[in-house]
């Protein structure tokens, strides 16, 4: 079977098997994300403590992703991915047991969120740089877009399933189902022929290699502009595991099923955005700025929402344009970076796409705690648009030099 142009990276057998196994695991991860947010609100009822969980989960990405990006150029990628999937599986099982036995406490969720964060910081840059070895440069952009589509298909299916599952069977089965998904990925990874062998040794130390990657990013104007844009969108837009449960519970008065459908609306938009990127050409830098501005405008709209029928379409639009920015930035960075620096550049990408999340999550939780979630949406949208304007002015002044 030959896939059409918009799905052409699936013609690579190794990538196709990896892709569908990953999709199963991502559905489970979103089920767990919904369950974990709901568990924290049940245990504490505190927006600030919910934001702190997200901060703990993403803090390792902030602290260590650049180091792991350099390590990704030195390590056999398939083995590293197997180790990270085993950690994900064990973490999900631990939550299932704690919740199932009625022993779950807030501090335990904090510790396990930190474990998940350390596994993620290893997994993400290695996964990003592994993809090109399965599909090659020609199909890389399409593979990245399809990965974004699978992640956001999971964002649709996972929360919708989680809402029904939690409402009818409780939280423990949601965590257990996530563990099953990671078992499937481990099985597939052990059978792939692409090992993701490390780059040839240069004799440089780890610190020297990290410095080389950072220097490349700082001296390449296009890469620097893309990274700055990525930072703004990551910091302001992609805090939905904090934004949406608070919007559902405190503003709209919804239960677990309503929360799940709001997350699904966000996911439908994100899948559509990812497929749009995969089917066409990546937008220009100016186009990326315009798309990011629309996503940030969606946050301003959400600050005024008081009804479900208004929230769902705005989340769809924010997801659509937000993921277009993320997928396009990923593809641009991987295509710009030399092969020997790709792991390090993707380490910076992971740092800025996920590592700034703890800061954003904490700010959203703190603002929501004191002034309400609607104010948090407004601050995210207005602050992001202001930062975007500043980056645009800087690019016009220095980008062509």
N, C-alpha and C positions, 0 to 999 in steps of 0.2 A: 504494500500500500504506500502510495506517495502522497504526502500532505501538501496542501496548497501553499502559495507563497507566504501568506500571513502566518502559517504554522510550520514553516520550512525547517526550523531547527529540530522538530520532532522526527525528521527523516534520519537523524543520527540515532542509531539503536541504543547506544549507551545513555545518551541524554534522555531519550524517551522513557526508558525504564526508571531512571533517576527522577525524572520530572513527575511521573504519576505516583511513585512512592512518596515523594516529597509532598505532593498535594494531599495525600491521606494524612500525613503527619501534621500538616498545617491546619487542616480542619480540626484535628484533635487539639492543637495548640490554641486555636481560637475558642474552642469549647472550654478549655482550661482557663483562658484569660477572663472569659465571662464569669465562670464559676469562682475564680479567685477574687474578682472585684466584688461579687455578691457576698462571698464569704466574709471579706473584710468589713463590708457595710453591716452585715449581720452581727459580727463580733464587736464592732466599735461604733458604728453609726457616724464616723467622723470623716469628712472630706479630706482633712489634712493627713490623716493616717492612711487613707487610700492613696493619696499622692505620694506619701513616703514609701509605700510598697513599690510603686513604679520607680521611684528614685533609687531604691536599693537594687531593683532588678536590672536597671540600666547603668548604674554607677561603674561597674567593671568595664563596660564598653568605653565610658568616658576616660577611665584611667589607663587602660591597657591595650586598646585596639591598635594603636600605632606600633607597639611592641610586637603584638601578635601578627600584624601585617608584615613586618619584617621576617618573623618566623615562618610565615606562609611561603616565603620564597626559599626557605631552607628545608622544609619538612615534607614528607610524603603525604599528600593531601587526603587521599582516601582513608588512610589509617587514622588521621586526625579527626576526620568526619565520623568515623565509626565510634571513636572514643567519646565525642561530644554527644552523639545520639544515645549512647548507653547512659550518660549522665542525665540527659533529658528524661529518659525512661524511668530511672530510679527516683528522680525528683517528683515526677507525677505519681508514682506508686506511693511515695511517702505521704503526699497530700491525701491520696485516696484512703490510706490506712488511718491517718489522723482524723479525718472527717468522718469516716465510717465508724470508728470506735467512739466518736464523741469527745476526743481528747484535744481537738484543734484549739490552739490559742494564738493570739495575735503575734507574739514573738516568734513562734514556730513558722508562721507564714512569712515573716520577715527574713528568717534564716534561709528558708527554701527559695525565696525570691532572689536572695544573694547568690545561692548556688546556681540558679537558673541564669543569672547574669554572667557568672564566670564561664559557664558552658557556652553561652551565646557569644561572648567576646572571642572565644577560640573558633567557634563554628563559622561565624559570618564572613570574615575576610578570606578564610580558606575556601569556603563554599563559592564565594564570588570569583576567586581566581581559578577554581577548579572547572568552572563552566566552560571557559574558553578552550580548555584541553579536550573537552568532549565534542565541541561544535566547530572550533576554528574561528578566526576573525571575521570571515564573511557572514556567518550566521549568528555572530555574537549579539548584535543588537536585537535580533528577533528572539533569541533565547532569553535575554534579560527581560524583554517585554512580556514573554510568556511566563517567566518566573513571577513577575509582578502580578500577572493575571491569575496565576495559581494561588498566590498569597491572598489575593483579594477575592477570589472565588471562595477560598476558605473563610474569608471574613464574612461572606454572605451565609454560607452553609453552617459554619461553626456556631455563630451566635444564635441563629434561628433554631438549630438543633439543641443548643444549650438551654435556651429559654424554655422549650418544651420539656427537655430532660430534667432540668432543675425543678420545674414546677410540679412534675409528676413523680419523680423518683429521688429527688434530693441532689446534693452536691457530689457525694462520693463517686457515683457512676461516671460523672463528667471527667473527673481526674483519672479514673481507671481507663476510660476510653482513649484518653490522650496517650497513656503508656502503650496501648496496643498499636497505635499509629506509629510510634517510634520503633517498635519491634519490626514493623514492616519495612521501614527505611533501612534498619541495620541488616536485614536479610538481603535486600537489594544491593547495598553497598559491598557486602562481602563477595558478591558475584560479578561486580563490574571489572572489566579488563583494564580500564584507564586508571592507572595508579596515581597520577598527579605527582610525578617525581620532582624533587627539588631542582632549582636552577644550579648551574655549575658554580662551584665555590670560587669566590673572588679573593679570599684571604683577608677581607675586611672584617672588623668586629661587628657585633650586633648594633652597637651605638653608631658606628660609622655608617652602616647601611640605613639605619633609621634617619640619620642626618641627611644622607643622600636623597632619600625619598621626600623628606620635608623640603630640602633645597630645590628639588625639581618642581614641586608644587608651587613654591613661592616665586620662582623665577619665570614661570610660564603663565602669562596673563590670563589666557582663556581658562586654564585649569583653576587658577585662583578665583576667577569670577564665578565659575560653576560651583566651586566649594563654598563661596560666600552665600550664593543663592540657596544652596542646599541647606546651609546652617539656619537661615531664616525660616525656611519652610519646615524643617525638622523641629525647630524650637517652638514655633507658634502654632502650626497646623496639626502635627501628628501626635497629639496628646489625647487621643480619643478613648483610651482605656480609663482615663480620668474624667474627661469631659462628658462622655455619653452616659455612663451610669449616674452621674450627678444630674445631668439634664433630665434623664428618665425619672429618677426618684424624687428629686427635690423641686423641679420646675413643672414637669408634666404629670407627676403623681402616678407613674406607671409601675407595673410589677415586672417580674423576670421576663415574661413573654414579650411585653412591650419594649423592654430594653433590648432583647434579642432582635426584634424587628427593626429598631433604629440602627443597630450595628449592621444589620443586613442591608439596609438602605445605603449606608456608607460603603459597604462592600460592593454592591451592584455598580455604583458609580465608579469605584476604583477599578473593577474588572473592565468596565467599558473604556476607561482611560488607558489602561495598560494595553488592551487590544488595539486601540487607536494608534498608540505608539508603535506597536509591533507590525501593524499593517502598512504604515506609511513611513516617510522619512522623519528623522528626528528634527524637532523644531530648531530654528536658529537661537542664538543667545537672546536676542531681542524677543523672540517668541516665547522663550522660557520665562522671561521677566513678566510678560503679559499674562501668561497662564498662572504663574505664581500669584500675581495680583488678584486674579479672579478667585483663586482658592482662599486667599486671605479675606477677600470680600465676603466669602461665604460665612466666615466666622462672625463678621459684623452682623450679617443677617440672623445668625443663630442667637445672637445676644438679645434679639427682640422676640424670639419665638415663645409662644405660650400654649400652642396646640400641636398635637401629634401630626396633623395633616400639613402643617407648615414645616415642622422639623425634618420629616422624612425626605422631601425633595431637596432641601438645603444641604442635608448630609450627603445626598447623592451627588450634587454638584461639587461639593467640597472634596469628596473622595475622587471624583472624576479628574478634576484639574490638579489636585494634590499629587495623585499617583503619576500623572503625566510628567510632572516636574521631576519626581524621584527617579522614574524609569529612564527618562531622557538624560538626566545628570549621570546616572550609572553608566549608560551606554557611551556617552561622550568621554567620560574619564577612562574607561577601559580601552576605547579606541585611540585616545590620545597617548596613553602611557606606553613607554617601551616595555617589551615583554619581561625584561629582567627587573623592572620596577613595578610590575602590575600588582603584586601582592601588597607592596608598601602603599601604593596609591589607593588600593581598595581598603587598606587599614585606615587611611585617612577618611575615606568615604564612610566606612562603618562608624568611625569616631563621630563624624558630623551628622550622619543620618540617624544614628541611634544613641550616640554617646552624650549629645546635648539634651536628650530626652529627660534625664533625671532633673536637670535644671528647670525645664519647662513643666514637668509633672509637679515638682514641688511648688513652683509659682502658681500653677493652676489650682492646686489644692489649697494653698495659703490664701489666695485671693477669694476662692469660693467659700472658704471657711469664714472669712471676715466680711465680705461684701456680696457674696452670692455668685453662682455659676454664670449668670448672664453677664455680670461685670467681667468675669474671667474671659469669656468669649470676646467681649468688646476690646479688652486690653490686648489679647492675642492678635486680633485682626488689625487694630489701629497701630500697635507697636510693630507688627510685621510689615505693614505697608510703609511705615516711616523708614524702617531699615532697608527695605527694598529700594526706596527712592534714593537713599544715601549710596547704596552700592551702584545703582545705575549712574549717578552723577560721577562717582569715582571711576567707573569704567569709561565713560565718555572722556574723562580728562587724561587717564593714564593707560587705558587698555590698548590703544593702538601704538604706544611707544615701544 
